[in-house]
Amino acid sequence: MQMRMVRPTLPLLMVLAAMLTGCALITKAPPVANAGPDVTVRIGERVSHDGSGSVDLDGGKIVYYKWYVTVAPEGREDQVGQVLREGPDAATWTSDRPVGEEELGEWVIELWVTDDEGQSATDDMTLKVIR
């Protein structure tokens, strides 16, 4: 009787690794950020942001939200990087004041979420301010 060596395939190795580590490879999924739909507002209106659609796919929870500017209209580039709201309760919020003439144009606002395992994800939304 001859012995034949079987070379394991990558999927088989992944299954074995998951079994040996208590499925840690399968359950450590990063969260999914959802900054909500793009929004158009007129001068004088307040802006509402809704990241409540963000989820942690492995059953944990989102513990931190951070909203910040990644793109600003021409002449307002100094606003890039500005944090608008952050914290464990910042999933949904409305601007403190109505938007003004100086905010005319197209902005990109990014939502950064962190789950209870320290994993993060981002999503962005476009905010267009019109007259």
C-alpha positions in Angstrom: 0.0 0.0 0.0 1.4 3.3 -1.0 0.9 6.4 1.1 -0.2 9.5 -0.8 0.4 13.0 0.5 -2.5 15.3 0.2 -1.7 19.0 -0.1 -4.3 21.1 1.8 -6.0 23.9 -0.1 -6.3 27.4 1.1 -10.1 27.1 1.9 -9.4 24.0 4.0 -6.6 25.7 5.9 -8.9 28.7 6.6 -11.6 26.4 8.0 -9.1 24.5 10.1 -7.7 27.8 11.4 -11.2 29.1 12.3 -12.0 25.9 14.2 -8.7 25.9 16.1 -9.1 29.6 17.1 -12.7 29.4 18.2 -13.9 31.1 14.9 -12.0 34.3 15.7 -11.2 34.7 12.1 -14.9 34.7 11.2 -16.3 36.8 14.1 -13.8 39.7 14.1 -15.5 41.7 11.4 -15.0 45.5 11.3 -18.0 47.8 11.6 -19.8 49.3 8.6 -20.1 53.1 8.7 -23.2 54.7 7.1 -23.2 58.5 7.0 -26.7 58.6 5.5 -27.7 60.1 2.2 -26.3 63.2 0.5 -28.2 66.4 1.6 -29.0 69.7 0.0 -30.0 72.6 2.2 -30.8 76.3 1.7 -29.1 79.2 3.5 -31.0 79.6 6.8 -31.7 75.9 7.3 -30.1 73.6 9.8 -28.4 70.4 8.7 -29.3 67.0 10.2 -26.8 64.2 10.1 -27.7 60.6 10.6 -25.1 57.8 11.1 -27.5 55.5 12.9 -27.4 53.1 10.0 -23.8 52.2 11.0 -23.5 48.6 12.3 -21.0 46.2 13.8 -21.5 43.0 11.8 -20.0 40.7 14.4 -22.7 41.5 17.0 -20.8 44.1 18.9 -21.8 47.8 19.0 -20.5 51.1 17.7 -19.0 53.0 20.6 -17.7 56.2 19.0 -18.8 58.5 16.2 -16.7 61.2 14.6 -18.0 63.6 11.9 -15.4 65.8 10.1 -14.9 67.8 6.9 -12.9 66.2 4.2 -13.7 68.5 1.2 -14.7 72.1 1.4 -15.8 74.7 -1.3 -13.1 76.9 -2.9 -12.0 79.5 -0.4 -13.0 77.4 2.6 -10.2 74.9 2.4 -9.1 75.9 5.9 -12.2 73.9 7.1 -10.8 70.6 5.9 -10.1 68.4 8.9 -12.5 70.3 11.2 -14.3 68.0 13.6 -18.0 68.8 13.6 -19.2 66.4 16.3 -17.8 63.4 18.0 -18.5 61.1 20.9 -20.5 58.0 21.8 -23.8 59.8 21.4 -23.0 61.5 18.0 -24.7 59.0 15.7 -27.4 61.6 14.9 -27.3 65.3 15.4 -28.5 68.6 14.0 -26.2 71.6 13.4 -26.2 74.2 16.3 -27.0 77.0 13.9 -28.5 77.5 10.4 -26.1 77.5 7.5 -25.0 80.9 6.3 -23.9 82.6 3.1 -20.3 81.8 3.8 -21.1 78.0 3.6 -22.4 78.1 0.1 -21.1 75.2 -2.0 -20.4 71.5 -1.8 -18.9 69.9 1.3 -17.9 66.3 1.9 -18.5 65.2 5.5 -17.0 61.9 6.7 -18.3 59.7 9.4 -15.7 57.6 11.3 -17.1 54.9 13.5 -15.3 52.7 16.0 -16.7 49.5 17.5 -16.3 47.9 20.9 -13.2 45.9 19.6 -11.4 49.1 18.5 -12.0 48.4 14.8 -13.0 51.4 12.6 -14.7 52.2 9.3 -15.6 55.4 7.4 -18.3 56.6 5.1 -19.0 60.0 3.7 -21.9 62.2 2.5 -22.1 65.3 0.4 -23.7 68.4 1.8 -24.7 71.0 -0.8 -25.6 74.4 0.5 -27.6 76.5 -2.0 -29.4 79.9 -2.0 
